[in-house]
């Protein structure tokens, strides 16, 4: 089995923690590993590290590579780059084409596709459902996983199960033909789904063989399917013209080979701050605290902090999310409107939409400590062996001060080493570069 993690989304509904420069799959809640790392570790219970791959775009490549490498060196280069974000159907087709060009790949082998930004407990429980899906994929089905609903949730799409497939057993990983998908319902419809049974939350995970997916894409999504006849290089060169469509719409709603496996797990796609209530621990007053939080006489509220202390007195039903440069306050039950806030900030060209005060790059990161009309102060951290690109600026000079370690600097073609508490000056229009050489004898 090959596993594919879709890791290219932007996650605007979890602003201000999730931003374009560092979206929600890289979020770390309460000191735990990122959501992407949790996905990788969950898949390691299904298949070996060498068979786990991530699909992402060039903007997030170095983030994904670091996460993969941190789990296992076998994973570091298992990245499939998509030239542009074109939804799940093109991304999955790209992964299928990638595997088809790998030496020794069997087109009958199962490919398991998972989003990178979900939480599932217990992680070990997923392996049993994946094994059932592996068997069905070998019989030519495209399997999706439906989460058994615990409440009439309006923030998720739903899957309606049809006739049972052979092999179902009481208490086992049962499977059914997929009857239909439904969009996010209103409250009354969600209650009807819950009471009637046979409806499941749409997890966005799939299992299939390359052989089956190629056939079904050609039959039901020919604009994508025809590109599978070419090479990977040809598909990538033409990727931006692919239709922007999900696999649900492109194939699953149309294919007679679509099936669903219900999963009884604690699950969330963290689609909004409200969804923390499904996976985070609450106190006896219904409060959720992540970070340094002190509250008094507070009920049914969610607090997500960073480096600063959050205090709350006498509040009810609020969500407070604090970062270094932005504070979000919103009423519980209204968290889906965070997207509206993000759209407003975009219209005003606010930088808080795209980047945190700390921005991450392949060589390390930098933080903006202060800025004004004619100055900006940054703290730059460069990894051992990392170096900033060679550059120059016609309208500003720079002063560098080494706070820790040793820097190799190049200014106007002259190279030197700067040690702690030493400084360098970069005049306007001078070519310059910073590098961390690691240990210096």
DODO-544438 format. One record per residue (C-alpha): residue number from 1; chain; x, y, z. Coordinates in Angstrom, 3 decimals, always signed. Layout:
BEGIN
<pt NUM; 'A'; <X; Y; Z>>
...
//
This chain:
BEGIN
<pt 1; 'A'; <+0.000; +0.000; +0.000>>
<pt 2; 'A'; <+1.127; +3.522; -0.812>>
<pt 3; 'A'; <-0.109; +6.410; +1.375>>
<pt 4; 'A'; <-0.523; +9.962; +0.063>>
<pt 5; 'A'; <-0.945; +12.992; +2.321>>
<pt 6; 'A'; <-2.567; +16.058; +0.764>>
<pt 7; 'A'; <-0.646; +18.944; +2.342>>
<pt 8; 'A'; <-1.269; +21.992; +0.176>>
<pt 9; 'A'; <-4.276; +23.733; +1.793>>
<pt 10; 'A'; <-4.311; +27.209; +3.334>>
<pt 11; 'A'; <-6.807; +26.829; +6.233>>
<pt 12; 'A'; <-8.196; +30.386; +6.437>>
<pt 13; 'A'; <-10.888; +29.481; +8.981>>
<pt 14; 'A'; <-8.269; +28.984; +11.728>>
<pt 15; 'A'; <-6.797; +32.473; +11.410>>
<pt 16; 'A'; <-4.864; +34.054; +13.123>>
<pt 17; 'A'; <-2.841; +30.912; +13.932>>
<pt 18; 'A'; <-3.250; +29.462; +10.425>>
<pt 19; 'A'; <-2.079; +31.829; +7.684>>
<pt 20; 'A'; <-1.062; +31.400; +4.097>>
<pt 21; 'A'; <+2.626; +31.388; +5.024>>
<pt 22; 'A'; <+2.083; +28.714; +7.703>>
<pt 23; 'A'; <-1.323; +27.026; +7.264>>
<pt 24; 'A'; <-3.149; +24.768; +9.691>>
<pt 25; 'A'; <-1.460; +21.476; +8.749>>
<pt 26; 'A'; <+1.672; +22.901; +10.408>>
<pt 27; 'A'; <-0.152; +24.103; +13.531>>
<pt 28; 'A'; <+0.981; +22.752; +16.889>>
<pt 29; 'A'; <-1.723; +22.793; +19.534>>
<pt 30; 'A'; <-0.711; +22.867; +23.197>>
<pt 31; 'A'; <+2.896; +21.902; +22.548>>
<pt 32; 'A'; <+2.021; +18.737; +20.641>>
<pt 33; 'A'; <+3.366; +17.870; +17.192>>
<pt 34; 'A'; <+1.819; +19.459; +14.120>>
<pt 35; 'A'; <-1.348; +18.122; +12.505>>
<pt 36; 'A'; <+0.793; +16.952; +9.572>>
<pt 37; 'A'; <+3.106; +15.053; +11.891>>
<pt 38; 'A'; <+0.096; +13.416; +13.537>>
<pt 39; 'A'; <-1.083; +12.273; +10.101>>
<pt 40; 'A'; <+2.340; +10.826; +9.263>>
<pt 41; 'A'; <+2.519; +8.946; +12.567>>
<pt 42; 'A'; <-0.999; +7.579; +12.068>>
<pt 43; 'A'; <-0.078; +6.287; +8.616>>
<pt 44; 'A'; <+3.067; +4.623; +9.949>>
<pt 45; 'A'; <+0.683; +2.159; +11.636>>
<pt 46; 'A'; <-0.659; +1.309; +8.166>>
<pt 47; 'A'; <+2.439; +1.099; +5.951>>
<pt 48; 'A'; <+6.232; +1.556; +6.206>>
<pt 49; 'A'; <+7.815; +5.005; +6.007>>
<pt 50; 'A'; <+9.223; +4.445; +2.510>>
<pt 51; 'A'; <+5.640; +4.140; +1.165>>
<pt 52; 'A'; <+4.324; +7.428; +2.611>>
<pt 53; 'A'; <+4.330; +10.482; +0.314>>
<pt 54; 'A'; <+3.105; +14.071; +0.571>>
<pt 55; 'A'; <+1.561; +16.187; -2.189>>
<pt 56; 'A'; <+2.174; +19.878; -1.674>>
<pt 57; 'A'; <+3.119; +23.047; -3.536>>
<pt 58; 'A'; <+6.426; +24.879; -3.804>>
<pt 59; 'A'; <+5.487; +27.400; -1.082>>
<pt 60; 'A'; <+5.200; +24.663; +1.537>>
<pt 61; 'A'; <+7.812; +22.232; +0.231>>
<pt 62; 'A'; <+10.454; +23.042; +2.820>>
<pt 63; 'A'; <+7.918; +22.914; +5.678>>
<pt 64; 'A'; <+6.716; +19.491; +4.534>>
<pt 65; 'A'; <+10.263; +18.236; +3.974>>
<pt 66; 'A'; <+11.267; +19.237; +7.505>>
<pt 67; 'A'; <+8.230; +17.441; +8.994>>
<pt 68; 'A'; <+8.910; +14.291; +6.975>>
<pt 69; 'A'; <+12.616; +14.269; +7.790>>
<pt 70; 'A'; <+11.902; +14.838; +11.477>>
<pt 71; 'A'; <+9.835; +11.639; +11.598>>
<pt 72; 'A'; <+12.131; +9.477; +9.438>>
<pt 73; 'A'; <+14.990; +10.082; +7.016>>
<pt 74; 'A'; <+13.286; +7.581; +4.699>>
<pt 75; 'A'; <+10.518; +10.151; +4.216>>
<pt 76; 'A'; <+12.575; +13.241; +3.449>>
<pt 77; 'A'; <+12.398; +13.028; -0.347>>
<pt 78; 'A'; <+8.895; +11.526; -0.620>>
<pt 79; 'A'; <+7.355; +14.750; -1.914>>
<pt 80; 'A'; <+5.173; +15.175; -4.992>>
<pt 81; 'A'; <+5.050; +18.831; -6.021>>
<pt 82; 'A'; <+1.913; +20.228; -7.618>>
<pt 83; 'A'; <+2.494; +23.336; -9.759>>
<pt 84; 'A'; <-0.745; +24.974; -8.533>>
<pt 85; 'A'; <-3.617; +24.308; -6.160>>
<pt 86; 'A'; <-6.375; +22.660; -8.228>>
<pt 87; 'A'; <-8.387; +20.744; -5.578>>
<pt 88; 'A'; <-8.295; +17.055; -4.668>>
<pt 89; 'A'; <-9.112; +15.367; -8.000>>
<pt 90; 'A'; <-6.132; +16.856; -9.905>>
<pt 91; 'A'; <-3.836; +16.386; -6.877>>
<pt 92; 'A'; <-4.785; +12.704; -6.628>>
<pt 93; 'A'; <-4.382; +12.244; -10.390>>
<pt 94; 'A'; <-0.891; +13.747; -10.125>>
<pt 95; 'A'; <+0.020; +11.260; -7.383>>
<pt 96; 'A'; <-1.339; +8.360; -9.452>>
<pt 97; 'A'; <+0.743; +9.442; -12.463>>
<pt 98; 'A'; <+3.794; +9.771; -10.214>>
<pt 99; 'A'; <+3.446; +6.200; -8.943>>
<pt 100; 'A'; <+2.764; +4.833; -12.427>>
<pt 101; 'A'; <+6.194; +6.079; -13.490>>
<pt 102; 'A'; <+7.990; +4.521; -10.523>>
<pt 103; 'A'; <+9.978; +1.409; -11.323>>
<pt 104; 'A'; <+8.269; -1.738; -10.115>>
<pt 105; 'A'; <+4.965; -0.118; -9.199>>
<pt 106; 'A'; <+1.985; -2.475; -9.509>>
<pt 107; 'A'; <-1.116; -0.643; -10.782>>
<pt 108; 'A'; <-3.214; -2.987; -8.679>>
<pt 109; 'A'; <-1.558; -1.787; -5.449>>
<pt 110; 'A'; <-3.748; +0.263; -3.106>>
<pt 111; 'A'; <-3.191; +4.005; -2.775>>
<pt 112; 'A'; <-4.520; +5.497; +0.467>>
<pt 113; 'A'; <-5.159; +9.276; +0.395>>
<pt 114; 'A'; <-5.506; +11.363; +3.577>>
<pt 115; 'A'; <-5.732; +15.112; +4.260>>
<pt 116; 'A'; <-2.907; +16.500; +6.374>>
<pt 117; 'A'; <-4.970; +18.543; +8.829>>
<pt 118; 'A'; <-7.222; +16.104; +10.687>>
<pt 119; 'A'; <-7.210; +14.725; +14.202>>
<pt 120; 'A'; <-8.227; +11.125; +14.852>>
<pt 121; 'A'; <-8.299; +9.245; +18.159>>
<pt 122; 'A'; <-7.248; +6.573; +18.787>>
<pt 123; 'A'; <-4.636; +6.710; +16.039>>
<pt 124; 'A'; <-4.180; +2.938; +16.219>>
<pt 125; 'A'; <-7.836; +2.347; +15.352>>
<pt 126; 'A'; <-7.468; +3.640; +11.808>>
<pt 127; 'A'; <-5.248; +0.717; +10.748>>
<pt 128; 'A'; <-8.190; -1.718; +10.960>>
<pt 129; 'A'; <-10.334; +0.423; +8.667>>
<pt 130; 'A'; <-7.424; +0.909; +6.251>>
<pt 131; 'A'; <-6.939; -2.877; +6.046>>
<pt 132; 'A'; <-10.624; -3.350; +5.110>>
<pt 133; 'A'; <-10.294; -0.595; +2.478>>
<pt 134; 'A'; <-7.185; -2.300; +1.080>>
<pt 135; 'A'; <-9.186; -5.433; +0.415>>
<pt 136; 'A'; <-12.014; -3.522; -1.262>>
<pt 137; 'A'; <-9.585; -1.505; -3.405>>
<pt 138; 'A'; <-8.149; -4.809; -4.599>>
<pt 139; 'A'; <-11.648; -5.719; -5.804>>
<pt 140; 'A'; <-11.910; -2.551; -7.891>>
<pt 141; 'A'; <-13.726; -0.231; -5.465>>
<pt 142; 'A'; <-12.907; +3.378; -4.659>>
<pt 143; 'A'; <-13.415; +3.564; -0.913>>
<pt 144; 'A'; <-14.112; +6.608; +1.214>>
<pt 145; 'A'; <-14.285; +6.671; +4.997>>
<pt 146; 'A'; <-17.363; +8.004; +6.779>>
<pt 147; 'A'; <-17.167; +9.011; +10.436>>
<pt 148; 'A'; <-20.062; +7.832; +12.610>>
<pt 149; 'A'; <-21.660; +11.148; +13.708>>
<pt 150; 'A'; <-21.900; +11.962; +17.405>>
<pt 151; 'A'; <-24.121; +15.019; +17.046>>
<pt 152; 'A'; <-26.087; +16.914; +14.350>>
<pt 153; 'A'; <-23.039; +18.750; +13.009>>
<pt 154; 'A'; <-23.669; +21.424; +10.351>>
<pt 155; 'A'; <-19.991; +22.091; +9.574>>
<pt 156; 'A'; <-19.353; +18.794; +7.745>>
<pt 157; 'A'; <-20.582; +17.229; +4.535>>
<pt 158; 'A'; <-22.374; +13.889; +4.867>>
<pt 159; 'A'; <-22.247; +10.531; +3.088>>
<pt 160; 'A'; <-25.321; +8.315; +2.711>>
<pt 161; 'A'; <-24.559; +4.595; +2.780>>
<pt 162; 'A'; <-26.389; +2.259; +0.402>>
<pt 163; 'A'; <-26.515; -1.527; +0.185>>
<pt 164; 'A'; <-24.099; -3.554; +2.296>>
<pt 165; 'A'; <-21.104; -5.114; +0.557>>
<pt 166; 'A'; <-20.209; -8.778; +1.124>>
<pt 167; 'A'; <-17.956; -9.500; +4.062>>
<pt 168; 'A'; <-19.679; -7.332; +6.666>>
<pt 169; 'A'; <-19.553; -8.679; +10.200>>
<pt 170; 'A'; <-21.077; -7.437; +13.406>>
<pt 171; 'A'; <-18.677; -5.044; +15.117>>
<pt 172; 'A'; <-16.194; -5.243; +12.247>>
<pt 173; 'A'; <-15.030; -2.740; +9.648>>
<pt 174; 'A'; <-18.190; -2.984; +7.569>>
<pt 175; 'A'; <-18.568; -1.499; +4.099>>
<pt 176; 'A'; <-21.444; -0.288; +1.925>>
<pt 177; 'A'; <-22.026; +1.029; -1.527>>
<pt 178; 'A'; <-22.016; +4.802; -1.564>>
<pt 179; 'A'; <-25.515; +6.154; -2.197>>
<pt 180; 'A'; <-24.791; +9.892; -2.312>>
<pt 181; 'A'; <-22.929; +12.864; -0.892>>
<pt 182; 'A'; <-24.745; +15.796; +0.669>>
<pt 183; 'A'; <-23.387; +19.261; +1.357>>
<pt 184; 'A'; <-23.226; +20.810; +4.810>>
<pt 185; 'A'; <-26.851; +20.672; +6.063>>
<pt 186; 'A'; <-28.870; +23.029; +8.236>>
<pt 187; 'A'; <-29.559; +22.040; +11.828>>
<pt 188; 'A'; <-32.929; +20.417; +11.147>>
<pt 189; 'A'; <-31.528; +18.296; +8.304>>
<pt 190; 'A'; <-28.504; +17.270; +10.378>>
<pt 191; 'A'; <-30.838; +16.071; +13.161>>
<pt 192; 'A'; <-32.807; +14.087; +10.595>>
<pt 193; 'A'; <-29.625; +12.429; +9.327>>
<pt 194; 'A'; <-28.573; +11.523; +12.857>>
<pt 195; 'A'; <-31.909; +10.061; +13.916>>
<pt 196; 'A'; <-32.515; +8.208; +10.642>>
<pt 197; 'A'; <-29.124; +6.491; +10.559>>
<pt 198; 'A'; <-27.055; +5.495; +7.550>>
<pt 199; 'A'; <-25.438; +8.954; +7.264>>
<pt 200; 'A'; <-21.787; +9.630; +8.064>>
<pt 201; 'A'; <-19.508; +12.643; +8.197>>
<pt 202; 'A'; <-17.384; +12.962; +5.076>>
<pt 203; 'A'; <-13.735; +12.507; +6.135>>
<pt 204; 'A'; <-12.188; +13.272; +2.724>>
<pt 205; 'A'; <-10.056; +10.095; +2.814>>
<pt 206; 'A'; <-9.937; +7.556; -0.024>>
<pt 207; 'A'; <-8.438; +4.181; -0.956>>
<pt 208; 'A'; <-8.224; +2.765; -4.496>>
<pt 209; 'A'; <-5.888; +1.124; -6.954>>
<pt 210; 'A'; <-4.216; +3.160; -9.683>>
<pt 211; 'A'; <-5.862; +0.920; -12.259>>
<pt 212; 'A'; <-9.356; +1.707; -10.946>>
<pt 213; 'A'; <-8.745; +5.432; -10.498>>
<pt 214; 'A'; <-7.408; +5.836; -14.045>>
<pt 215; 'A'; <-10.451; +4.061; -15.444>>
<pt 216; 'A'; <-12.956; +6.056; -13.380>>
<pt 217; 'A'; <-11.308; +9.418; -14.054>>
<pt 218; 'A'; <-11.371; +8.739; -17.779>>
<pt 219; 'A'; <-15.038; +7.765; -17.569>>
<pt 220; 'A'; <-16.324; +10.541; -15.297>>
<pt 221; 'A'; <-13.742; +13.357; -15.423>>
<pt 222; 'A'; <-12.279; +13.152; -18.949>>
<pt 223; 'A'; <-10.470; +16.515; -18.717>>
<pt 224; 'A'; <-8.372; +15.011; -15.941>>
<pt 225; 'A'; <-8.412; +11.433; -17.212>>
<pt 226; 'A'; <-6.910; +12.242; -20.600>>
<pt 227; 'A'; <-3.865; +13.800; -18.934>>
<pt 228; 'A'; <-3.099; +10.456; -17.319>>
<pt 229; 'A'; <-2.228; +9.164; -20.795>>
<pt 230; 'A'; <+0.786; +11.473; -20.903>>
<pt 231; 'A'; <+3.923; +11.548; -18.770>>
<pt 232; 'A'; <+4.302; +13.095; -15.339>>
<pt 233; 'A'; <+6.266; +15.975; -16.876>>
<pt 234; 'A'; <+3.480; +16.610; -19.392>>
<pt 235; 'A'; <+0.837; +16.534; -16.650>>
<pt 236; 'A'; <+2.801; +18.999; -14.541>>
<pt 237; 'A'; <+3.298; +21.380; -17.464>>
<pt 238; 'A'; <-0.455; +21.388; -18.111>>
<pt 239; 'A'; <-1.523; +21.265; -14.459>>
<pt 240; 'A'; <-2.796; +24.827; -14.162>>
<pt 241; 'A'; <-5.409; +24.175; -16.835>>
<pt 242; 'A'; <-6.876; +21.266; -14.866>>
<pt 243; 'A'; <-10.457; +21.754; -13.622>>
<pt 244; 'A'; <-10.655; +22.927; -10.004>>
<pt 245; 'A'; <-12.774; +20.055; -8.684>>
<pt 246; 'A'; <-12.855; +17.666; -5.742>>
<pt 247; 'A'; <-12.709; +13.895; -6.139>>
<pt 248; 'A'; <-16.190; +13.743; -4.565>>
<pt 249; 'A'; <-17.700; +15.712; -7.456>>
<pt 250; 'A'; <-15.424; +14.401; -10.190>>
<pt 251; 'A'; <-15.723; +10.674; -9.476>>
<pt 252; 'A'; <-17.352; +9.533; -6.251>>
<pt 253; 'A'; <-20.822; +10.931; -6.969>>
<pt 254; 'A'; <-20.831; +9.285; -10.404>>
<pt 255; 'A'; <-18.923; +6.038; -10.119>>
<pt 256; 'A'; <-20.697; +2.694; -9.547>>
<pt 257; 'A'; <-17.488; +1.532; -7.828>>
<pt 258; 'A'; <-17.760; +4.036; -4.936>>
<pt 259; 'A'; <-17.982; +2.514; -1.447>>
<pt 260; 'A'; <-17.957; +3.785; +2.137>>
<pt 261; 'A'; <-16.523; +2.312; +5.331>>
<pt 262; 'A'; <-18.033; +3.783; +8.532>>
<pt 263; 'A'; <-15.459; +4.590; +11.244>>
<pt 264; 'A'; <-16.274; +4.792; +14.963>>
<pt 265; 'A'; <-13.499; +7.162; +16.047>>
<pt 266; 'A'; <-13.098; +10.571; +17.617>>
<pt 267; 'A'; <-12.418; +12.711; +14.559>>
<pt 268; 'A'; <-12.249; +16.346; +13.528>>
<pt 269; 'A'; <-11.012; +18.185; +10.476>>
<pt 270; 'A'; <-10.577; +21.329; +12.613>>
<pt 271; 'A'; <-12.661; +23.299; +10.159>>
<pt 272; 'A'; <-13.148; +26.114; +12.679>>
<pt 273; 'A'; <-12.218; +27.121; +16.206>>
<pt 274; 'A'; <-15.596; +25.806; +17.363>>
<pt 275; 'A'; <-14.499; +22.296; +16.400>>
<pt 276; 'A'; <-11.913; +22.248; +19.212>>
<pt 277; 'A'; <-14.782; +21.235; +21.465>>
<pt 278; 'A'; <-14.765; +17.818; +19.761>>
<pt 279; 'A'; <-11.160; +16.911; +20.513>>
<pt 280; 'A'; <-9.826; +19.098; +23.372>>
<pt 281; 'A'; <-10.214; +18.546; +27.105>>
<pt 282; 'A'; <-12.773; +20.746; +28.892>>
<pt 283; 'A'; <-12.991; +21.726; +32.542>>
<pt 284; 'A'; <-16.185; +21.328; +34.559>>
<pt 285; 'A'; <-17.400; +24.732; +33.343>>
<pt 286; 'A'; <-16.987; +23.749; +29.681>>
<pt 287; 'A'; <-13.856; +25.849; +29.078>>
<pt 288; 'A'; <-10.975; +24.808; +26.820>>
<pt 289; 'A'; <-7.556; +26.293; +27.527>>
<pt 290; 'A'; <-4.531; +26.019; +25.235>>
<pt 291; 'A'; <-1.538; +28.025; +26.364>>
<pt 292; 'A'; <-1.083; +30.190; +29.486>>
<pt 293; 'A'; <-4.671; +30.957; +30.547>>
<pt 294; 'A'; <-6.176; +32.038; +33.875>>
<pt 295; 'A'; <-9.932; +32.542; +34.104>>
<pt 296; 'A'; <-12.507; +33.300; +36.785>>
<pt 297; 'A'; <-16.269; +32.814; +36.660>>
<pt 298; 'A'; <-16.039; +31.873; +32.970>>
<pt 299; 'A'; <-18.233; +29.378; +31.109>>
<pt 300; 'A'; <-18.208; +27.511; +27.788>>
<pt 301; 'A'; <-15.316; +29.444; +26.295>>
<pt 302; 'A'; <-12.259; +28.541; +24.234>>
<pt 303; 'A'; <-8.880; +30.196; +24.798>>
<pt 304; 'A'; <-5.889; +29.627; +22.506>>
<pt 305; 'A'; <-2.769; +31.477; +23.580>>
<pt 306; 'A'; <+0.796; +31.845; +22.424>>
<pt 307; 'A'; <+3.586; +33.496; +24.376>>
<pt 308; 'A'; <+1.393; +35.881; +26.378>>
<pt 309; 'A'; <-0.824; +35.258; +29.381>>
<pt 310; 'A'; <-4.585; +35.345; +28.696>>
<pt 311; 'A'; <-6.890; +36.269; +31.594>>
<pt 312; 'A'; <-10.688; +36.208; +31.496>>
<pt 313; 'A'; <-13.261; +37.183; +34.114>>
<pt 314; 'A'; <-17.015; +36.658; +33.939>>
<pt 315; 'A'; <-17.266; +35.860; +30.225>>
<pt 316; 'A'; <-19.532; +33.337; +28.515>>
<pt 317; 'A'; <-19.482; +31.559; +25.159>>
<pt 318; 'A'; <-16.512; +33.309; +23.575>>
<pt 319; 'A'; <-13.483; +32.196; +21.586>>
<pt 320; 'A'; <-10.224; +34.081; +22.114>>
<pt 321; 'A'; <-7.203; +33.283; +19.933>>
<pt 322; 'A'; <-4.044; +35.276; +20.637>>
<pt 323; 'A'; <-0.883; +35.514; +18.523>>
<pt 324; 'A'; <+2.028; +37.951; +18.600>>
<pt 325; 'A'; <+0.418; +40.388; +16.162>>
<pt 326; 'A'; <-3.320; +39.624; +16.160>>
<pt 327; 'A'; <-6.126; +38.814; +18.594>>
<pt 328; 'A'; <-9.359; +37.160; +17.496>>
<pt 329; 'A'; <-12.507; +37.464; +19.648>>
<pt 330; 'A'; <-15.628; +35.749; +18.391>>
<pt 331; 'A'; <-18.817; +34.298; +19.855>>
<pt 332; 'A'; <-19.048; +30.515; +20.173>>
<pt 333; 'A'; <-21.072; +29.137; +17.290>>
<pt 334; 'A'; <-19.921; +31.888; +14.899>>
<pt 335; 'A'; <-16.397; +30.646; +14.165>>
<pt 336; 'A'; <-17.225; +29.869; +10.523>>
<pt 337; 'A'; <-17.294; +33.655; +10.016>>
<pt 338; 'A'; <-13.538; +33.867; +10.534>>
<pt 339; 'A'; <-13.278; +33.414; +6.764>>
<pt 340; 'A'; <-15.205; +36.695; +6.399>>
<pt 341; 'A'; <-12.627; +38.389; +8.639>>
<pt 342; 'A'; <-9.817; +37.029; +6.480>>
<pt 343; 'A'; <-11.533; +38.278; +3.316>>
<pt 344; 'A'; <-11.880; +41.731; +4.888>>
<pt 345; 'A'; <-8.211; +41.800; +5.845>>
<pt 346; 'A'; <-7.264; +40.755; +2.312>>
<pt 347; 'A'; <-9.331; +43.602; +0.868>>
<pt 348; 'A'; <-7.406; +46.004; +3.109>>
<pt 349; 'A'; <-4.089; +44.398; +2.154>>
<pt 350; 'A'; <-3.208; +43.584; +5.737>>
<pt 351; 'A'; <-0.006; +41.595; +6.092>>
<pt 352; 'A'; <-1.413; +39.630; +9.035>>
<pt 353; 'A'; <-3.321; +37.467; +6.548>>
<pt 354; 'A'; <-0.203; +36.017; +4.944>>
<pt 355; 'A'; <+2.594; +35.855; +7.510>>
<pt 356; 'A'; <+3.183; +35.740; +11.241>>
<pt 357; 'A'; <+5.717; +38.068; +12.827>>
<pt 358; 'A'; <+8.010; +35.050; +12.446>>
<pt 359; 'A'; <+8.321; +33.908; +8.835>>
<pt 360; 'A'; <+9.868; +30.545; +7.949>>
<pt 361; 'A'; <+12.231; +29.927; +5.061>>
<pt 362; 'A'; <+14.286; +26.916; +3.908>>
<pt 363; 'A'; <+17.389; +28.395; +5.569>>
<pt 364; 'A'; <+15.699; +29.185; +8.908>>
<pt 365; 'A'; <+13.384; +31.990; +10.012>>
<pt 366; 'A'; <+13.182; +35.679; +10.795>>
<pt 367; 'A'; <+11.039; +37.711; +13.186>>
<pt 368; 'A'; <+10.117; +41.368; +12.849>>
<pt 369; 'A'; <+10.808; +42.876; +16.283>>
<pt 370; 'A'; <+9.947; +46.479; +15.492>>
<pt 371; 'A'; <+9.459; +48.755; +12.503>>
<pt 372; 'A'; <+8.713; +52.348; +11.643>>
<pt 373; 'A'; <+8.703; +54.736; +8.667>>
<pt 374; 'A'; <+12.462; +54.456; +8.026>>
<pt 375; 'A'; <+13.594; +51.327; +9.851>>
<pt 376; 'A'; <+12.866; +47.657; +10.514>>
<pt 377; 'A'; <+14.500; +45.453; +13.139>>
<pt 378; 'A'; <+14.612; +41.702; +12.490>>
<pt 379; 'A'; <+15.932; +38.720; +14.403>>
<pt 380; 'A'; <+17.281; +36.160; +11.923>>
<pt 381; 'A'; <+17.971; +32.528; +12.805>>
<pt 382; 'A'; <+19.915; +30.534; +10.231>>
<pt 383; 'A'; <+20.223; +26.752; +10.489>>
<pt 384; 'A'; <+23.716; +25.213; +10.520>>
<pt 385; 'A'; <+24.733; +24.985; +6.879>>
<pt 386; 'A'; <+21.946; +27.345; +5.836>>
<pt 387; 'A'; <+22.463; +30.582; +3.961>>
<pt 388; 'A'; <+20.352; +33.489; +2.791>>
<pt 389; 'A'; <+20.250; +34.086; -0.951>>
<pt 390; 'A'; <+22.692; +36.555; -2.476>>
<pt 391; 'A'; <+20.888; +39.900; -2.730>>
<pt 392; 'A'; <+21.190; +43.657; -2.779>>
<pt 393; 'A'; <+18.939; +46.640; -2.022>>
<pt 394; 'A'; <+19.165; +49.985; -3.807>>
<pt 395; 'A'; <+17.221; +52.007; -1.243>>
<pt 396; 'A'; <+18.367; +50.738; +2.131>>
<pt 397; 'A'; <+21.489; +49.819; +4.035>>
<pt 398; 'A'; <+21.729; +47.113; +6.699>>
<pt 399; 'A'; <+23.525; +46.643; +10.012>>
<pt 400; 'A'; <+24.148; +43.088; +11.218>>
<pt 401; 'A'; <+24.950; +42.133; +14.815>>
<pt 402; 'A'; <+25.727; +38.509; +15.728>>
<pt 403; 'A'; <+23.913; +37.566; +18.939>>
<pt 404; 'A'; <+24.889; +33.905; +19.086>>
<pt 405; 'A'; <+27.180; +31.612; +17.121>>
<pt 406; 'A'; <+29.320; +32.560; +14.150>>
<pt 407; 'A'; <+28.217; +34.085; +10.844>>
<pt 408; 'A'; <+30.007; +33.866; +7.526>>
<pt 409; 'A'; <+29.199; +37.115; +5.720>>
<pt 410; 'A'; <+29.805; +38.232; +2.177>>
<pt 411; 'A'; <+29.612; +41.974; +1.459>>
<pt 412; 'A'; <+30.557; +43.295; -1.981>>
<pt 413; 'A'; <+32.598; +40.199; -2.776>>
<pt 414; 'A'; <+34.541; +40.242; +0.509>>
<pt 415; 'A'; <+34.002; +37.273; +2.829>>
<pt 416; 'A'; <+34.651; +37.249; +6.581>>
<pt 417; 'A'; <+33.543; +35.671; +9.842>>
<pt 418; 'A'; <+31.617; +37.576; +12.493>>
<pt 419; 'A'; <+31.517; +36.226; +16.034>>
<pt 420; 'A'; <+29.202; +36.983; +18.951>>
<pt 421; 'A'; <+28.787; +40.722; +19.638>>
<pt 422; 'A'; <+30.584; +41.633; +16.398>>
<pt 423; 'A'; <+28.840; +43.601; +13.663>>
<pt 424; 'A'; <+28.922; +44.292; +9.952>>
<pt 425; 'A'; <+27.619; +47.098; +7.747>>
<pt 426; 'A'; <+26.005; +46.618; +4.325>>
<pt 427; 'A'; <+25.844; +49.854; +2.268>>
<pt 428; 'A'; <+23.129; +50.483; -0.300>>
<pt 429; 'A'; <+23.465; +48.554; -3.591>>
<pt 430; 'A'; <+26.067; +46.160; -2.160>>
<pt 431; 'A'; <+25.659; +42.455; -2.892>>
<pt 432; 'A'; <+25.494; +40.579; +0.419>>
<pt 433; 'A'; <+24.729; +37.223; +1.983>>
<pt 434; 'A'; <+24.597; +35.647; +5.451>>
<pt 435; 'A'; <+25.514; +32.039; +6.183>>
<pt 436; 'A'; <+25.698; +29.809; +9.251>>
<pt 437; 'A'; <+28.814; +27.658; +8.706>>
<pt 438; 'A'; <+28.044; +25.503; +11.750>>
<pt 439; 'A'; <+31.020; +24.698; +13.942>>
<pt 440; 'A'; <+34.061; +26.860; +13.263>>
<pt 441; 'A'; <+37.446; +25.623; +14.498>>
//
